[in-house]
Amino acid sequence: MLPNTLFVGQQLYYLPVCESTNSEAQQLLIKNKATEGCTVLTSEQTNGRGQRGNTWEAEPGKNITLSVILSPVFLPVRQQFYLNMAVSLAVLDLLHAYGATDAQVKWPNDLYIKDKKLGGILIENTINSSSLQHSIVGIGLNINQVSFGVDTATSLAALTGTTIDLEEVTCRLLELLEKRYMELRSVRHAKLKYEYLQALYRYQETHRFIVDGKRTEGCIVGIDEEGRLGVELDGELRFLGFKEIAFVI
């Protein structure tokens, strides 16, 4: 497998089974064995991590589970959410290209179609002074799995009725990730933010959320420079961090 890229995926480690591709990537960094774009790919992840401490479960050999090491030293710490935007849009580009044209980004970085989850992203950053030093970008994406333990998950195969070549779709993902990362490196922040907002799940719609431990209704109106979600609640605009708000689906 060799993607048509300058650096993303050019150094590739394939592990048939591992606990976590993010953890494996971290070990490569510690041992100074990784160049930028180094990718760790597995067919079976036994202890994948998700947001809010959740685990990421996937049927072996049927989905994309990988981590990419990036070095966004050009990105100030206060602007680190732009990396989330770029990565989320890259995955969204892939889903759209493979027929999931209604796919959206659920803040901060899950991929949904209608009210079902297609995939998730976990980015772990190492900070050096005032900028990012390394970022490990973990991506889990449901491709050919059609049976799930929950009814809130789906896959490309379930949506399109087609079995997809995993090697081909993985190469395409790495190519699109590099393209979006280069936009970020070119400081095309306004473009990334605009596209992220246009693709945002439940953007400018009134829906139920859990805020301060209570169910309420609100309308997502944007995100601020730090990546906090801007929600209008009872006529008041609040910017809320990841642990301060939850979607009711």
N, C-alpha and C positions, 0 to 999 in steps of 0.2 A: 504494500500500500504506500503510495507516494503522492501526496496532494500537490497541486500546481501552485505552490507558494514560495515566497522568498525564505521564510524561516519557520513559520508555524507548522509543526508536524514534520519538519525535516529531520529532527532528532526524535525518534519514536521508540518507546519502550512498551512492548506488549506483554501483559501478564494474563495467562488464562484465567486465574483466580487471584483476587487480592481482597484485603479488608476494605481499603479505601484508596482510590486513585489520588485523592488530595494528600493523604498521608504518605503515599509512595513518592509523590512529587516533592513533598517537603523533605524527605530523606535525601533525594537527589540534590536538592539545594544545599543541604547541610554538608554533604560530601563533595560539594563543588563539582558535580558531574553533569550539570544541566546548563545548556545554552538557552538564550531566549527563544521561545517557541517550542521548547521541549514538551512532548506530549506523552502522557501515560494513559494507556488504553487497556481495558480489561473486558472479558466476556462475562465475568461473574464477580460482582462486588458483594462481600458478605457483611460489611458493616459500614455502608455508605452513610454519610452525614447529610442532613438537610437543614433547612432553616428552623429556628425555634427548637433546636435539639432533636428534631424528628429524624427518623431513619429513612433512607431511600431504598425501596425494594423493587427489584426488577427480575424478570425471568431470564435465566442465563442464556446467552447467545442470541438474544432477540432484539436487544436495544443498544443504544449508544451510552456508554459510561466512560468518561475520560476526564483528564485534567490537563490544562495547558499552563506552562509557566511563562509569565510575561514580566518585563522589567520597565514599568511605566514611571521611570524616574523623572520624567518631564511633567508629571501630574502632581500638583500640590495636594496635601492631605485633605484640605477643605473641599477639594473638587473630586474626591475619589469616586463619588457616585456616577461621574461621567463614564467610568469604566464599566459599571453595571449597565448603564444605558447602551454602550457600544456592544457589549456581549449579548445582552437581551435582544437587541435588534438583529445581530448576526444570526441567532437561533431562529428568530422570527422570519428572517429572510429565507432560511432553509425550509421552514414549515410552509411558507407561502409557495416556494418553488416546487414543493412536492404535493401540492393540492389542498393543503389546509389553509385556504385563503381567508377564513374567518378567525384564524388564530390571533391572540392578543397577548400583551404582557400584563401580568397581574403583579402590581407593585409589591415588593421591590423588584423581583426578578424570577417569577414563575411564568410558565407559558400555558395559557388556557385557550380552549375553544368553547364558546358559550360558558357553561359552568363546570366543565371537565378539564382536568389537568393533563397536559401533554408532556411536561418536563419541568425541570427546575435547575437553578444555577446557584452555586455556592462559591463565593469569591473570598479568599482569605489573603489579607494584605500584610506585608511587613513594611513598617514605616522607618525611614531613615531621615532624622531631623525633621524638615518641613515638607518632605515629599515621599512618595511611595518608592520603595526599593524593589520589592518583588511582589507579584500577585499570582496566586494559584487559582486558576479559574476551573472549577469543577462543573461539568455539565452532565446531567442525566436526561435522556430523551427517549420516550416510548416510541419505538419504531414498528416492530413486527409482533409484539405481544398483543393478544386480543382478549385475554381473560385476566381480570384483576380482582383482588380481594375486596375492593371498594367500588361503589358505583359512580364515584366522582373522578375516575381516571379513564383515559382513552389513549389511543395511539394513532400513528399515521396509517397503519394497515387497517385498523378498525374504521377509520374515517373514509378511506379511499377504496377499501376492498381489494387492495393490491399488496402482495409481498414485495418488500423493497430490498435491494442489494445493500447490505450493511456496509461493505467496504466503500462502495460508491458514495453513499450518503454521508459517511464519516469524512471522506476526502472533501466533499462539498462543504461540509460544516467548517472544516479547518480553513478552507479557502475564504469563505464568507467571514469568518472570525478575523482573519488577517486583514481583509478589506475594511471592516469596521474599525479595527484597531488602528489602522493607518489613518483613517479619518480622525480618530481621537488624537493621534500623534500630530496631525496637521492642525490641531486646535479648532476643529469644526464643531465647537460646542453647541452653537445655536442650532445647527442642522440636526445634530444628534438629539438634542432636547425636544425640538419640535416633532421629530419623527417618533420619539418615545411617547410623547403625550398623545399623539394621534393614534398610537397603537395601544394605549393604556386601557386595560379592562375597567369597565364601568366609569370611564371618564365623562364628566359633565352629566352624570345621571344620578338620580336620587335612589339610594339603596340603604340597607341596614348594615350597621357596623357595631362592634363592641368597643367602646371608648371609656376609659376609667372604670372598667369592669361592668359597665351598663350598656344595654342595647339601646341604640338610638338610630335616627335616620340622618343621613348627610349626603353631600354632593362633592365628589372629587373635582377640584378646580385647577390643580397643578402640583408642582413640586418646587421646593426651594433649592438654593445653591448646594446645600448639604445633602440633598436627596430626601428630605422629609416630605411626607405627603400632605398637601394642602387640601383640607376638607372644610366645607362650610357646614357648621352645626348650629342650628337654632339662630341663624342670622349672623353668626360669628365665624370668622376665618381662623382656623387653627392649623398649625404645622406640626405633624405628629411623627415621631420616630417609630421604628419597626416594632418595638415592644409596647407601644402606647395605643395601637389600634389593630383590630382584627376584622376581617371580612366575615359577614354572615352569608353563607352560600346554601 
